[in-house]
Amino acid sequence: MSARHSDAHAALWPSLGLTVLDGDRTPLDLDELFGDRAPKVLEIGFGMGDTLAATAAAEPGRDFLGIEVHTPGIGNLLAEVQDQKLSNVRVARGDAMQLVHRLAPGSLDAVHIFFPDPWPKARHHKRRLVQPANVALLRDRLRPGGVLHCATDWPDYAEAMAATLDADPGLELLDHDRAGRPETKFERRGAGAGRPITDLRYRRRTGNRSSA
Ligand SMILES: C[S@@+](CC[C@H](N)C(=O)[O-])C[C@H]1O[C@@H](n2cnc3c(N)ncnc32)[C@H](O)[C@@H]1O
């Protein structure tokens, strides 16, 4: 981490940070974590956190929880939180799905998965984040009407994502709008290499009570 990142980490991690341990199933109350009852957005794999910080600054009425495994990214997000004086951000370190298991059904207003690792080799596809069991769990944690927003610059992953999301009975396609999503480093890299950017926004159907 740079000095800026480690200073922000030292100052903010004790109050804003959460370490997610594999296998820990202790329920996590998001209203308690943020100290308010605002709608909650989870961003999975926030990278350097620029998108999360920009969105949190633009939407002070919603709370944003980001999870990453990449330490410099966590430091950068905390530095942005410090510089921009954001009070609606919390930062988790660890595996995203371990965290999602601990959330209450219906507790999320939205889930953001922007440019997840594409795992281009077929034998690694099972490591992809957007796969049926993970989607079922994420859908269960969304409130009815809540939105799962995915974006990718890998056409075959976009196709696989759409097939997986279409196959989940509790989700319905909302649109392909980027919905104000700020451009990320990975998006610029993909677009620079000539790859098309796909946004997929699905909504949890209302009246769906199925549990993952
Ligand atoms: C290709 S990068 C994209 C980062 C960022 N969303 C962007 O668009 O710039 C994917 C990120 O997801 C993180 N990641 C992958 N699997 C994860 C998991 N299971 N839990 C948390 N973070 C994860 C990686 O560490 C990496 O930073």
The ligand as a Tripos MOL2 file, in Angstrom:
@<TRIPOS>MOLECULE
LIG
   27    29     1     0     0
SMALL
NO_CHARGES

@<TRIPOS>ATOM
      1 C1        -11.3320   -7.6470  -12.8560 C.3       1 LIG1
      2 S1        -11.3570   -6.8910  -11.2820 S.3       1 LIG1
      3 C2        -12.5490   -5.5750  -11.4640 C.3       1 LIG1
      4 C3        -12.4910   -4.5750  -10.3640 C.3       1 LIG1
      5 C4        -13.5150   -3.4280  -10.4150 C.3       1 LIG1
      6 N1        -14.8800   -3.9020  -10.2420 N.3       1 LIG1
      7 C5        -13.3690   -2.6410  -11.6970 C.2       1 LIG1
      8 O1        -14.2600   -2.7320  -12.5620 O.co2     1 LIG1
      9 O2        -12.3610   -1.9430  -11.8420 O.co2     1 LIG1
     10 C6        -12.2470   -8.0950  -10.3120 C.3       1 LIG1
     11 C7        -12.0600   -7.8820   -8.8050 C.3       1 LIG1
     12 O3        -12.8740   -8.7810   -8.0870 O.3       1 LIG1
     13 C8        -12.1850   -9.2070   -6.9220 C.3       1 LIG1
     14 N2        -12.7610  -10.4900   -6.5510 N.ar      1 LIG1
     15 C9        -12.7920  -11.6070   -7.2930 C.ar      1 LIG1
     16 N3        -13.4270  -12.6020   -6.6520 N.ar      1 LIG1
     17 C10       -13.8250  -12.0800   -5.4490 C.ar      1 LIG1
     18 C11       -14.5290  -12.6080   -4.3310 C.ar      1 LIG1
     19 N4        -14.9540  -13.8630   -4.3390 N.pl3     1 LIG1
     20 N5        -14.7640  -11.8000   -3.2850 N.ar      1 LIG1
     21 C12       -14.3180  -10.5210   -3.2880 C.ar      1 LIG1
     22 N6        -13.6490   -9.9550   -4.3140 N.ar      1 LIG1
     23 C13       -13.4060  -10.7300   -5.3840 C.ar      1 LIG1
     24 C14       -10.7270   -9.2750   -7.3800 C.3       1 LIG1
     25 O4         -9.8270   -9.1600   -6.2800 O.3       1 LIG1
     26 C15       -10.6240   -8.1100   -8.3380 C.3       1 LIG1
     27 O5        -10.1640   -6.9260   -7.7010 O.3       1 LIG1
@<TRIPOS>BOND
     1     1     2 1
     2     2     3 1
     3     2    10 1
     4     3     4 1
     5     4     5 1
     6     5     6 1
     7     5     7 1
     8     7     8 2
     9     7     9 1
    10    10    11 1
    11    11    12 1
    12    11    26 1
    13    12    13 1
    14    13    14 1
    15    13    24 1
    16    14    15 ar
    17    14    23 ar
    18    15    16 ar
    19    16    17 ar
    20    17    18 ar
    21    17    23 ar
    22    18    19 1
    23    18    20 ar
    24    20    21 ar
    25    21    22 ar
    26    22    23 ar
    27    24    25 1
    28    24    26 1
    29    26    27 1
@<TRIPOS>SUBSTRUCTURE
     1 LIG1         1 GROUP 0 **** ****
